[in-house]
Amino acid sequence: MNYCVMDRGDELSRELTETFERLASERGLRRDETTPDVVLSIGGDGTMLHAFHRFRERLDDIAFVGIHTGHLGFYADWKPNEVAELVRLMADGGGLADRVVKYPLLKIEIATSAGTDSYLALNEFTLKGADATLVAQLNINDKPFEMFRGDGICISTPSGSTAYNKSLNGALLHPSLEAIQIAEIASINNRVYRTVGSSLVLPKHHHCDILPRKEQKLLITVDHLAIPYDSVLSVRGTVSEQKVTFARYRPFPFWNRVKEAFVGDTVK
């Protein structure tokens, strides 16, 4: 099995990288920076986002696994003291076919006067006004739904519903659901601009279009990437046909992750 390691760069993460590589070499695993079978993220969820975007062109061929070196991350199954056990399972596990889970991704298509740009998001996409409030029409399945004015709009994946979306009072969605969620960022409601005021969950066969008012300078984010845009004609969000694959060498149910991250041991 070929692997690649991406770490956060802090002292603990670098030490774990060295330990993993030493143990992996002893068990016959091969480091491959170009065509790995497994990409190991050592750090937090931000490190996993960097790993995802680095290998976004090879999503059909690789699986991701994470070791967290800070607070428990939603994309990290393993703790620093479990590196040896992870290496053992990777070396003894053979193929990955029966040891993976697949999560849905968000596809974003941004149409401008110069053409169309396409992005994949693991967590979320946001659209905000760069120097003023965002004014945009929201269409669902090609029909006008609402006129938005406010700080911005966030579209998230189910696995990303625990991130920025949660801070916007969006719902937490299990990653087995093939859906996207639209949440408002500080919307203004009056007689001219009226929004539903709640997050919207769209299934795979639906799509949404955001049509910003002309001549707005916009700031678009795709996970950790921030991209300024001018003259955006429309933004379409859909559930991508592609999925991201995570190696699961042991069970770690999603709701257990939610409990550990937000509730802790207050409920026995």
C-alpha positions in Angstrom: 0.0 0.0 0.0 1.2 3.5 -0.9 0.6 6.4 1.5 1.2 10.1 1.7 1.3 12.2 4.9 0.2 15.8 5.3 0.7 17.4 8.7 -0.2 20.7 10.4 3.4 21.7 10.8 3.5 22.1 14.6 6.0 20.1 16.7 3.6 17.3 17.8 2.3 16.8 14.2 5.9 16.6 12.8 6.9 14.1 15.5 3.9 11.9 14.7 4.7 12.1 11.0 8.3 10.8 11.7 6.9 8.1 14.0 4.3 7.0 11.4 6.8 6.9 8.6 9.3 4.9 10.6 6.7 2.3 11.7 5.2 2.2 8.2 8.6 1.5 6.6 9.1 -1.4 9.0 5.7 -2.9 8.0 6.3 -2.5 4.2 4.1 0.5 3.5 5.5 2.8 0.8 5.5 6.6 0.8 4.2 8.0 -2.4 3.6 11.8 -2.8 2.0 11.5 -6.2 -0.2 8.4 -6.4 -1.0 7.3 -2.9 -3.7 4.8 -2.0 -4.2 6.4 1.4 -3.6 10.1 2.4 -3.0 10.5 6.1 -3.8 13.9 7.7 -2.1 14.7 11.0 -3.5 17.8 12.6 -7.1 19.0 12.6 -10.0 19.3 10.2 -8.2 22.2 8.5 -5.3 19.9 7.6 -7.8 17.4 6.2 -9.3 20.2 4.0 -5.8 21.0 2.7 -5.3 17.3 1.9 -8.6 17.0 0.2 -7.9 19.9 -2.2 -4.4 18.8 -2.9 -5.7 15.5 -4.2 -9.1 16.6 -5.5 -8.2 15.3 -9.0 -7.7 11.8 -7.6 -10.8 11.4 -5.4 -11.8 8.2 -7.2 -8.5 6.5 -6.4 -7.6 7.4 -2.8 -9.0 7.3 0.7 -8.3 9.7 3.6 -7.6 9.0 7.2 -6.9 11.5 10.0 -5.0 11.7 13.3 -6.0 14.7 15.4 -3.4 16.6 17.4 -5.6 19.2 18.9 -9.3 19.1 19.6 -11.3 16.2 18.3 -11.9 16.7 14.6 -14.8 15.4 12.6 -12.5 14.0 10.0 -10.0 12.4 12.4 -10.6 8.9 13.9 -7.2 8.5 15.6 -5.4 9.9 18.6 -1.6 10.5 18.8 -1.0 7.5 21.0 -2.7 5.2 18.5 -0.2 5.6 15.6 1.2 2.1 16.0 -2.2 0.5 15.9 -3.2 2.5 12.8 0.0 1.4 11.0 -0.7 -2.2 12.0 -4.2 -2.1 10.6 -3.1 -0.4 7.4 -0.4 -3.1 6.9 -2.5 -6.1 7.8 -5.8 -4.9 6.3 -5.0 -5.6 2.6 -7.4 -3.9 0.3 -9.7 -1.0 1.3 -12.9 -2.1 -0.4 -14.7 -3.2 2.8 -13.1 -0.6 5.1 -14.3 2.7 3.6 -17.2 5.2 3.9 -18.1 7.6 1.2 -19.4 11.1 1.9 -21.2 13.5 -0.5 -19.6 16.6 -1.8 -20.8 20.0 -2.9 -20.3 21.1 -6.5 -20.3 24.8 -7.2 -20.4 26.4 -10.7 -19.6 30.1 -10.9 -20.7 31.8 -14.1 -19.0 35.1 -15.1 -18.7 37.0 -18.3 -15.4 35.2 -18.9 -16.8 31.7 -18.5 -17.6 29.2 -15.8 -15.5 28.0 -12.9 -16.2 24.7 -11.1 -15.2 23.8 -7.6 -15.7 20.9 -5.1 -16.2 21.5 -1.4 -15.8 19.1 1.4 -17.2 21.4 4.1 -18.9 24.4 2.6 -19.1 27.3 0.1 -19.8 30.9 1.1 -20.7 33.9 -0.9 -20.3 37.4 0.6 -20.1 41.0 -0.5 -16.5 42.2 -0.5 -17.2 45.8 0.4 -21.0 45.9 1.0 -23.9 43.7 1.9 -24.8 41.0 -0.5 -27.9 41.4 -2.6 -28.9 38.3 -4.6 -31.9 36.4 -5.8 -32.1 32.8 -4.8 -33.7 30.3 -7.2 -34.5 26.7 -6.5 -34.9 24.3 -9.4 -34.9 27.3 -11.8 -37.8 29.0 -10.0 -37.5 32.3 -8.0 -37.6 31.6 -4.3 -36.5 34.7 -2.4 -34.6 38.0 -2.6 -31.7 38.0 -0.2 -29.9 40.9 1.4 -27.4 40.5 4.2 -23.8 39.4 4.9 -23.9 36.3 2.8 -25.1 32.8 1.9 -23.5 29.5 3.0 -24.0 26.2 1.3 -22.7 23.1 3.1 -22.3 19.4 2.7 -23.7 17.0 5.4 -20.2 16.4 6.8 -19.7 20.1 6.8 -23.0 20.8 8.5 -21.1 20.7 11.9 -18.8 23.5 10.9 -19.8 27.1 9.7 -23.3 25.9 9.0 -23.9 25.0 12.7 -22.8 28.5 13.8 -25.6 29.8 11.5 -28.2 27.7 13.3 -28.3 25.2 10.4 -29.2 21.6 11.0 -26.7 18.8 11.5 -27.1 16.2 8.7 -25.8 12.7 8.7 -23.2 12.2 6.0 -25.1 9.3 4.5 -27.7 11.8 3.2 -26.9 13.0 -0.3 -28.0 16.6 0.2 -26.8 20.2 0.5 -27.9 22.8 3.0 -28.4 26.5 2.4 -28.0 28.8 5.4 -28.4 32.6 5.6 -25.6 34.8 7.1 -27.2 37.8 8.9 -30.1 38.4 6.5 -32.0 41.6 6.5 -35.8 41.3 6.3 -38.2 44.1 5.4 -40.9 44.8 2.8 -38.4 44.7 -0.1 -36.1 41.9 0.9 -37.9 38.9 2.4 -36.3 35.5 3.2 -37.6 32.3 4.7 -35.2 32.7 7.7 -34.4 29.0 8.1 -31.8 26.8 6.5 -33.0 24.8 3.5 -32.0 21.2 2.7 -32.0 20.2 -0.9 -31.8 16.5 -2.1 -29.4 15.3 -4.8 -31.8 15.8 -7.7 -32.4 19.5 -6.8 -30.2 22.6 -7.4 -30.0 26.2 -6.3 -28.9 29.3 -8.2 -27.7 32.5 -6.6 -27.9 35.5 -8.8 -26.1 38.5 -7.3 -26.9 42.0 -8.2 -24.8 43.3 -11.0 -21.5 45.0 -10.4 -21.0 43.6 -6.9 -17.5 42.8 -5.7 -17.8 39.4 -4.1 -15.7 37.2 -1.8 -16.2 33.5 -2.4 -14.8 30.8 -0.1 -14.6 27.1 -0.8 -13.6 25.4 2.4 -10.4 27.2 3.4 -9.8 28.8 0.0 -10.8 32.5 -0.4 -11.3 33.8 -3.9 -12.3 37.4 -4.9 -14.7 37.7 -7.8 -16.1 40.5 -10.0 -19.1 40.4 -12.3 -20.5 37.1 -11.2 -23.6 36.2 -13.2 -24.8 33.2 -11.2 -23.6 30.5 -8.7 -25.1 27.1 -9.0 -24.9 24.6 -6.1 -25.7 20.9 -6.4 -24.7 17.6 -4.8 -21.7 16.4 -6.8 -21.6 13.1 -8.6 -18.2 12.5 -7.0 -17.8 11.5 -3.3 -14.9 11.6 -0.9 -13.7 8.3 0.6 -12.5 7.8 4.1 -10.7 4.7 5.4 -12.5 3.3 8.4 -10.2 0.8 10.1 -12.6 0.8 13.1 -16.1 2.0 13.7 -16.6 5.6 14.7 -20.3 6.6 14.2 -21.1 10.1 13.2 -23.4 10.8 16.1 -20.6 9.8 18.5 -18.4 12.4 16.9 -21.2 15.0 17.4 -21.6 14.1 21.0 -17.9 14.2 21.8 -17.5 17.5 20.0 -20.5 19.4 21.3 -21.9 17.6 24.3 -19.0 15.7 25.9 -19.7 13.5 28.9 -22.5 15.5 30.4 -24.9 12.8 29.2 -24.2 9.3 30.4 
